[in-house]
Amino acid sequence: MKYLVFTNTPAHVHLYRNAVEELQSRGHEVLVLARDYGCTLDLLEYYGLPHSVYGELATSKSSLARQLPVHYVNIFREARRFDPDLIFGVGAYAAHAGALTGASVVLITDSENTHLDHAISKPFADAYLTPHTFDKDLGDKHHVFHGFKECAYLHPDEFAPQTDVRDRLGVGEDEEFAIVRLNAFGSHHDVGEQGFTPAKRRELVEKLAEDATVFVSDEGGDMDFSDLPAQPFDLHPALLHDALDEASLLVADTQTMVTEAALLGTPAVRSNSFVGEDDMGNFLELEREGLIYNVAEFDRVIERATGLLAREDADREWARKREAFMADKVNLTDLIVSVATDPTMLESLPTKQTYGRMPQETPADAF
């Protein structure tokens, strides 16, 4: 069979990369349609995935609207040429490519607040797959898996850390280090949202540096390190999860890396304008499990982060909580490959309506 896979962001590369490799190993033809955004292309090249670039996206609020027509022209041209049997993606690009080619479309998403994208994708999607924490009903095509989209690459069966990452970072075996992840807020779902201001970024780094070596992963590339007690994270982006696995702490105003930290057992503090009563379900569950902290007020961010660095037992405590939390979570790569090779197996997955009536402790035996 022929599979077309959309990777609009670096996180999408990680979501699908293991499934692409597995499908190729089984003799299927796979093409990744990618957007030049952040380190997306660097990751595709690092993992050796077959890909074609449909466009780029600068990190500004107006860039997507300006570049959208070019994106669609290139996507439609490439989709027609490749003529896929099945399309995987996250939102509208994949859904509309399916409408054009007649291919079936499976979308995997975990963001409840992308309302416009859901509205223009749903009529053309054959199935939605979402985590069990997804707090929105997308209709009778909405199926649920017990886990998170990051389980595609950070499930214990999928993740094997690079053991030399401390040497690559230049930190000692017992040296504590923290990672600060800063969002560029350039994607469509980030429009109108905000994170740490430049002044707060500086204060955060200075406070953390009193107790740990600090590495900053700045998606927008705006951070000035000339007089800051911090270093840019300058390893290949494919090694970021290995560093996160070794880190004592993550502080972020972005989303995905916070979930990744939780699934790796690294304490994390998340703060941005999404935090609040209407926050996304995955972050609410991770906080209930004691794996992350969602904090709106900046003073509390500092208090919580420095308190975590001061705890001598944090690494052991989070390792224990992570092991317990991941015990019943699915390997999402296995699920993607199963759906790709036998789409009818979607019928065996619970729908959102069905899962919503299940006891929370009910595990998904197969998926």
VEXROLO-316437 format. One record per residue (C-alpha): z negated, y negated, x negated. Coordinates in pm, whole numbers. Each point is the difference from the previous one (the first is absolute). Last residue first. Layout:
BEGIN
<ropa Z="Z" Y="Y" X="X"/>
...
//
This chain:
BEGIN
<ropa Z="-2215" Y="65" X="486"/>
<ropa Z="-85" Y="368" X="-11"/>
<ropa Z="-353" Y="15" X="140"/>
<ropa Z="-24" Y="-365" X="108"/>
<ropa Z="-375" Y="-47" X="-2"/>
<ropa Z="-208" Y="-79" X="310"/>
<ropa Z="-298" Y="-211" X="-111"/>
<ropa Z="120" Y="-302" X="196"/>
<ropa Z="-8" Y="194" X="325"/>
<ropa Z="348" Y="-7" X="154"/>
<ropa Z="88" Y="-234" X="289"/>
<ropa Z="184" Y="-250" X="-221"/>
<ropa Z="181" Y="290" X="-158"/>
<ropa Z="174" Y="78" X="325"/>
<ropa Z="110" Y="-357" X="69"/>
<ropa Z="113" Y="-51" X="-360"/>
<ropa Z="198" Y="321" X="13"/>
<ropa Z="-129" Y="310" X="-172"/>
<ropa Z="239" Y="180" X="-233"/>
<ropa Z="162" Y="326" X="109"/>
<ropa Z="300" Y="-180" X="151"/>
<ropa Z="64" Y="-162" X="-337"/>
<ropa Z="85" Y="352" X="-118"/>
<ropa Z="340" Y="-50" X="165"/>
<ropa Z="104" Y="-216" X="-296"/>
<ropa Z="26" Y="310" X="-222"/>
<ropa Z="105" Y="-77" X="-358"/>
<ropa Z="-91" Y="-369" X="9"/>
<ropa Z="-311" Y="54" X="213"/>
<ropa Z="-130" Y="262" X="-243"/>
<ropa Z="81" Y="-221" X="-300"/>
<ropa Z="-186" Y="-292" X="155"/>
<ropa Z="-300" Y="221" X="86"/>
<ropa Z="-25" Y="144" X="-350"/>
<ropa Z="16" Y="-353" X="-142"/>
<ropa Z="-276" Y="-102" X="241"/>
<ropa Z="-251" Y="242" X="-151"/>
<ropa Z="-236" Y="-11" X="293"/>
<ropa Z="-361" Y="-116" X="0"/>
<ropa Z="-281" Y="249" X="71"/>
<ropa Z="-189" Y="-9" X="-333"/>
<ropa Z="106" Y="-355" X="-86"/>
<ropa Z="-315" Y="-165" X="138"/>
<ropa Z="-244" Y="243" X="-159"/>
<ropa Z="163" Y="-30" X="-342"/>
<ropa Z="17" Y="-380" X="30"/>
<ropa Z="-366" Y="-28" X="95"/>
<ropa Z="-108" Y="209" X="-299"/>
<ropa Z="223" Y="-189" X="-242"/>
<ropa Z="-128" Y="-326" X="148"/>
<ropa Z="-362" Y="95" X="-68"/>
<ropa Z="70" Y="124" X="-352"/>
<ropa Z="187" Y="-318" X="-98"/>
<ropa Z="-252" Y="-228" X="170"/>
<ropa Z="-308" Y="149" X="-168"/>
<ropa Z="-70" Y="-278" X="-251"/>
<ropa Z="40" Y="-274" X="258"/>
<ropa Z="47" Y="-344" X="-162"/>
<ropa Z="377" Y="8" X="44"/>
<ropa Z="-50" Y="61" X="371"/>
<ropa Z="-234" Y="-298" X="32"/>
<ropa Z="248" Y="-223" X="-181"/>
<ropa Z="266" Y="91" X="253"/>
<ropa Z="-222" Y="-37" X="308"/>
<ropa Z="-140" Y="-339" X="-97"/>
<ropa Z="337" Y="-137" X="-111"/>
<ropa Z="168" Y="116" X="321"/>
<ropa Z="-296" Y="-129" X="201"/>
<ropa Z="58" Y="-349" X="-138"/>
<ropa Z="367" Y="34" X="97"/>
<ropa Z="-73" Y="62" X="368"/>
<ropa Z="234" Y="250" X="173"/>
<ropa Z="-127" Y="326" X="-147"/>
<ropa Z="143" Y="346" X="63"/>
<ropa Z="-198" Y="240" X="-221"/>
<ropa Z="138" Y="336" X="-112"/>
<ropa Z="-105" Y="367" X="-24"/>
<ropa Z="-307" Y="-10" X="225"/>
<ropa Z="151" Y="229" X="264"/>
<ropa Z="-22" Y="-279" X="256"/>
<ropa Z="188" Y="-220" X="-247"/>
<ropa Z="281" Y="253" X="-33"/>
<ropa Z="14" Y="24" X="379"/>
<ropa Z="35" Y="-376" X="47"/>
<ropa Z="261" Y="-21" X="-274"/>
<ropa Z="212" Y="272" X="163"/>
<ropa Z="-30" Y="-157" X="343"/>
<ropa Z="151" Y="-337" X="-84"/>
<ropa Z="-216" Y="-307" X="60"/>
<ropa Z="-32" Y="-155" X="346"/>
<ropa Z="-372" Y="-78" X="-33"/>
<ropa Z="47" Y="-159" X="-341"/>
<ropa Z="175" Y="38" X="-335"/>
<ropa Z="371" Y="-80" X="25"/>
<ropa Z="-63" Y="-344" X="-158"/>
<ropa Z="-77" Y="156" X="-335"/>
<ropa Z="-286" Y="177" X="-179"/>
<ropa Z="-23" Y="358" X="-122"/>
<ropa Z="-278" Y="135" X="-223"/>
<ropa Z="61" Y="341" X="-154"/>
<ropa Z="-209" Y="279" X="-152"/>
<ropa Z="222" Y="262" X="-171"/>
<ropa Z="4" Y="348" X="155"/>
<ropa Z="372" Y="60" X="-37"/>
<ropa Z="69" Y="-6" X="375"/>
<ropa Z="-210" Y="-315" X="29"/>
<ropa Z="186" Y="-171" X="-285"/>
<ropa Z="333" Y="84" X="163"/>
<ropa Z="-117" Y="-150" X="328"/>
<ropa Z="-87" Y="-320" X="-185"/>
<ropa Z="329" Y="14" X="-189"/>
<ropa Z="192" Y="-11" X="327"/>
<ropa Z="-150" Y="-318" X="142"/>
<ropa Z="-3" Y="-317" X="-209"/>
<ropa Z="-278" Y="-250" X="-58"/>
<ropa Z="-147" Y="233" X="-259"/>
<ropa Z="-313" Y="89" X="-197"/>
<ropa Z="10" Y="345" X="-161"/>
<ropa Z="-297" Y="143" X="-188"/>
<ropa Z="-113" Y="239" X="-274"/>
<ropa Z="357" Y="81" X="-99"/>
<ropa Z="111" Y="348" X="-113"/>
<ropa Z="189" Y="93" X="319"/>
<ropa Z="137" Y="-353" X="21"/>
<ropa Z="146" Y="38" X="-349"/>
<ropa Z="176" Y="322" X="99"/>
<ropa Z="112" Y="-166" X="322"/>
<ropa Z="152" Y="-289" X="-196"/>
<ropa Z="195" Y="229" X="-231"/>
<ropa Z="327" Y="-26" X="197"/>
<ropa Z="-29" Y="-378" X="-41"/>
<ropa Z="73" Y="38" X="-373"/>
<ropa Z="-294" Y="-145" X="-191"/>
<ropa Z="-44" Y="-377" X="-3"/>
<ropa Z="-304" Y="-50" X="221"/>
<ropa Z="-57" Y="-361" X="-92"/>
<ropa Z="-313" Y="-64" X="-202"/>
<ropa Z="-318" Y="-179" X="98"/>
<ropa Z="-252" Y="-254" X="-130"/>
<ropa Z="227" Y="-286" X="113"/>
<ropa Z="116" Y="-289" X="-220"/>
<ropa Z="370" Y="82" X="-51"/>
<ropa Z="15" Y="261" X="278"/>
<ropa Z="194" Y="-211" X="250"/>
<ropa Z="59" Y="209" X="314"/>
<ropa Z="328" Y="-63" X="184"/>
<ropa Z="171" Y="340" X="-39"/>
<ropa Z="18" Y="51" X="378"/>
<ropa Z="-124" Y="359" X="-9"/>
<ropa Z="-285" Y="-82" X="-239"/>
<ropa Z="-167" Y="313" X="-136"/>
<ropa Z="-298" Y="-145" X="-186"/>
<ropa Z="-202" Y="198" X="-253"/>
<ropa Z="-367" Y="-84" X="-52"/>
<ropa Z="-239" Y="143" X="-260"/>
<ropa Z="-339" Y="30" X="163"/>
<ropa Z="-334" Y="-170" X="72"/>
<ropa Z="47" Y="-374" X="-63"/>
<ropa Z="375" Y="46" X="46"/>
<ropa Z="-57" Y="61" X="372"/>
<ropa Z="-133" Y="-352" X="48"/>
<ropa Z="282" Y="-168" X="-195"/>
<ropa Z="266" Y="202" X="182"/>
<ropa Z="-136" Y="-92" X="341"/>
<ropa Z="-35" Y="-368" X="-87"/>
<ropa Z="361" Y="-16" X="-119"/>
<ropa Z="136" Y="176" X="306"/>
<ropa Z="-214" Y="-226" X="220"/>
<ropa Z="157" Y="-311" X="-151"/>
<ropa Z="353" Y="140" X="38"/>
<ropa Z="-71" Y="84" X="368"/>
<ropa Z="-84" Y="361" X="86"/>
<ropa Z="187" Y="153" X="292"/>
<ropa Z="233" Y="-128" X="270"/>
<ropa Z="189" Y="98" X="312"/>
<ropa Z="261" Y="-205" X="187"/>
<ropa Z="283" Y="232" X="-104"/>
<ropa Z="-148" Y="314" X="-155"/>
<ropa Z="179" Y="248" X="228"/>
<ropa Z="335" Y="-144" X="-112"/>
<ropa Z="-78" Y="63" X="-366"/>
<ropa Z="-70" Y="-286" X="-241"/>
<ropa Z="-379" Y="-17" X="-1"/>
<ropa Z="-2" Y="10" X="-385"/>
<ropa Z="-318" Y="208" X="6"/>
<ropa Z="-255" Y="3" X="-281"/>
<ropa Z="-159" Y="321" X="-130"/>
<ropa Z="-307" Y="-38" X="-221"/>
<ropa Z="-77" Y="309" X="-205"/>
<ropa Z="-344" Y="55" X="-150"/>
<ropa Z="-100" Y="154" X="-329"/>
<ropa Z="-308" Y="178" X="-127"/>
<ropa Z="16" Y="130" X="-354"/>
<ropa Z="-114" Y="361" X="-40"/>
<ropa Z="316" Y="139" X="-161"/>
<ropa Z="94" Y="-334" X="-152"/>
<ropa Z="268" Y="-233" X="130"/>
<ropa Z="338" Y="-69" X="-159"/>
<ropa Z="200" Y="36" X="320"/>
<ropa Z="221" Y="273" X="-148"/>
<ropa Z="-305" Y="172" X="-147"/>
<ropa Z="-169" Y="-12" X="340"/>
<ropa Z="316" Y="144" X="162"/>
<ropa Z="0" Y="305" X="-228"/>
<ropa Z="-97" Y="259" X="264"/>
<ropa Z="294" Y="-72" X="227"/>
<ropa Z="-127" Y="96" X="344"/>
<ropa Z="125" Y="300" X="200"/>
<ropa Z="52" Y="-96" X="366"/>
<ropa Z="189" Y="226" X="241"/>
<ropa Z="-238" Y="280" X="102"/>
<ropa Z="-298" Y="-239" X="-7"/>
<ropa Z="185" Y="-226" X="248"/>
<ropa Z="93" Y="-320" X="-180"/>
<ropa Z="380" Y="20" X="34"/>
<ropa Z="83" Y="71" X="365"/>
<ropa Z="-367" Y="-53" X="91"/>
<ropa Z="74" Y="-372" X="-38"/>
<ropa Z="147" Y="14" X="352"/>
<ropa Z="-350" Y="74" X="127"/>
<ropa Z="-159" Y="310" X="149"/>
<ropa Z="-2" Y="219" X="308"/>
<ropa Z="357" Y="-28" X="124"/>
<ropa Z="102" Y="-167" X="326"/>
<ropa Z="321" Y="1" X="201"/>
<ropa Z="151" Y="-293" X="193"/>
<ropa Z="320" Y="94" X="183"/>
<ropa Z="-176" Y="-27" X="341"/>
<ropa Z="-94" Y="-363" X="-56"/>
<ropa Z="-100" Y="-219" X="-293"/>
<ropa Z="-374" Y="2" X="80"/>
<ropa Z="-208" Y="-217" X="-233"/>
<ropa Z="-316" Y="55" X="-203"/>
<ropa Z="140" Y="204" X="-288"/>
<ropa Z="-305" Y="193" X="-127"/>
<ropa Z="170" Y="340" X="39"/>
<ropa Z="265" Y="-116" X="-245"/>
<ropa Z="347" Y="-70" X="140"/>
<ropa Z="326" Y="189" X="46"/>
<ropa Z="255" Y="-159" X="231"/>
<ropa Z="288" Y="205" X="134"/>
<ropa Z="359" Y="-28" X="119"/>
<ropa Z="14" Y="-370" X="-85"/>
<ropa Z="268" Y="-224" X="152"/>
<ropa Z="-189" Y="-157" X="292"/>
<ropa Z="-316" Y="-24" X="-215"/>
<ropa Z="144" Y="-212" X="-281"/>
<ropa Z="40" Y="-345" X="161"/>
<ropa Z="-341" Y="1" X="168"/>
<ropa Z="-181" Y="171" X="-289"/>
<ropa Z="131" Y="-259" X="-244"/>
<ropa Z="-106" Y="-283" X="228"/>
<ropa Z="-353" Y="142" X="35"/>
<ropa Z="-72" Y="55" X="-368"/>
<ropa Z="-377" Y="-15" X="70"/>
<ropa Z="-60" Y="374" X="31"/>
<ropa Z="92" Y="71" X="-361"/>
<ropa Z="-11" Y="371" X="-89"/>
<ropa Z="366" Y="98" X="20"/>
<ropa Z="220" Y="305" X="-46"/>
<ropa Z="336" Y="-21" X="177"/>
<ropa Z="220" Y="302" X="74"/>
<ropa Z="363" Y="-74" X="92"/>
<ropa Z="270" Y="243" X="118"/>
<ropa Z="349" Y="-85" X="-117"/>
<ropa Z="254" Y="-161" X="235"/>
<ropa Z="132" Y="-215" X="-282"/>
<ropa Z="-50" Y="-346" X="150"/>
<ropa Z="-315" Y="76" X="198"/>
<ropa Z="-146" Y="178" X="-301"/>
<ropa Z="63" Y="-302" X="-221"/>
<ropa Z="-177" Y="-205" X="266"/>
<ropa Z="-312" Y="214" X="-19"/>
<ropa Z="-4" Y="7" X="-381"/>
<ropa Z="24" Y="-378" X="-34"/>
<ropa Z="-240" Y="-56" X="291"/>
<ropa Z="-306" Y="183" X="-125"/>
<ropa Z="-165" Y="242" X="-242"/>
<ropa Z="273" Y="230" X="-118"/>
<ropa Z="147" Y="347" X="21"/>
<ropa Z="355" Y="70" X="113"/>
<ropa Z="146" Y="337" X="99"/>
<ropa Z="351" Y="147" X="-4"/>
<ropa Z="133" Y="-268" X="-232"/>
<ropa Z="355" Y="-143" X="-11"/>
<ropa Z="-6" Y="-130" X="-361"/>
<ropa Z="287" Y="-245" X="56"/>
<ropa Z="-127" Y="-110" X="339"/>
<ropa Z="-349" Y="-57" X="-138"/>
<ropa Z="135" Y="-194" X="-299"/>
<ropa Z="204" Y="-243" X="210"/>
<ropa Z="-272" Y="-39" X="262"/>
<ropa Z="-263" Y="-71" X="-264"/>
<ropa Z="218" Y="-249" X="-185"/>
<ropa Z="82" Y="-199" X="313"/>
<ropa Z="-362" Y="21" X="115"/>
<ropa Z="-145" Y="-136" X="-323"/>
<ropa Z="254" Y="-281" X="-17"/>
<ropa Z="-98" Y="-111" X="350"/>
<ropa Z="-374" Y="16" X="-85"/>
<ropa Z="10" Y="-217" X="-313"/>
<ropa Z="-89" Y="-333" X="156"/>
<ropa Z="-243" Y="147" X="252"/>
<ropa Z="-174" Y="198" X="-276"/>
<ropa Z="-23" Y="-293" X="-243"/>
<ropa Z="-168" Y="-248" X="232"/>
<ropa Z="-365" Y="100" X="-58"/>
<ropa Z="40" Y="33" X="-375"/>
<ropa Z="-24" Y="294" X="-237"/>
<ropa Z="368" Y="48" X="-78"/>
<ropa Z="169" Y="292" X="167"/>
<ropa Z="299" Y="185" X="-140"/>
<ropa Z="289" Y="193" X="143"/>
<ropa Z="143" Y="342" X="91"/>
<ropa Z="-77" Y="172" X="-330"/>
<ropa Z="120" Y="360" X="-38"/>
<ropa Z="-220" Y="289" X="-104"/>
<ropa Z="-22" Y="346" X="-148"/>
<ropa Z="-363" Y="45" X="-113"/>
<ropa Z="-75" Y="24" X="-372"/>
<ropa Z="-375" Y="-51" X="36"/>
<ropa Z="-5" Y="-297" X="-239"/>
<ropa Z="327" Y="-133" X="145"/>
<ropa Z="-136" Y="-4" X="353"/>
<ropa Z="-323" Y="-156" X="-123"/>
<ropa Z="173" Y="-281" X="-187"/>
<ropa Z="221" Y="-59" X="304"/>
<ropa Z="-299" Y="-57" X="230"/>
<ropa Z="-193" Y="-213" X="-252"/>
<ropa Z="-14" Y="-310" X="218"/>
<ropa Z="289" Y="-3" X="242"/>
<ropa Z="354" Y="115" X="-70"/>
<ropa Z="49" Y="183" X="328"/>
<ropa Z="87" Y="367" X="-15"/>
<ropa Z="222" Y="252" X="176"/>
<ropa Z="-102" Y="342" X="-131"/>
<ropa Z="265" Y="271" X="17"/>
<ropa Z="-76" Y="369" X="41"/>
<ropa Z="225" Y="306" X="-7"/>
<ropa Z="-178" Y="330" X="65"/>
<ropa Z="-14" Y="285" X="-252"/>
<ropa Z="-364" Y="100" X="35"/>
<ropa Z="-92" Y="-190" X="-317"/>
<ropa Z="153" Y="-309" X="158"/>
<ropa Z="-228" Y="35" X="302"/>
<ropa Z="-303" Y="32" X="-229"/>
<ropa Z="96" Y="-306" X="-207"/>
<ropa Z="54" Y="-210" X="311"/>
<ropa Z="-331" Y="121" X="147"/>
<ropa Z="-184" Y="-101" X="-317"/>
<ropa Z="154" Y="-347" X="4"/>
<ropa Z="-47" Y="-79" X="370"/>
<ropa Z="-329" Y="-188" X="31"/>
<ropa Z="-1" Y="-109" X="-364"/>
<ropa Z="334" Y="-174" X="42"/>
<ropa Z="-120" Y="-150" X="328"/>
<ropa Z="-297" Y="-161" X="-177"/>
<ropa Z="240" Y="-171" X="-242"/>
<ropa Z="163" Y="-178" X="295"/>
<ropa Z="315" Y="39" X="211"/>
<ropa Z="47" Y="369" X="-77"/>
<ropa Z="236" Y="153" X="258"/>
<ropa Z="91" Y="371" X="-15"/>
<ropa Z="338" Y="149" X="98"/>
<ropa Z="5" Y="379" X="22"/>
<ropa Z="300" Y="231" X="-13"/>
<ropa Z="-31" Y="367" X="94"/>
//
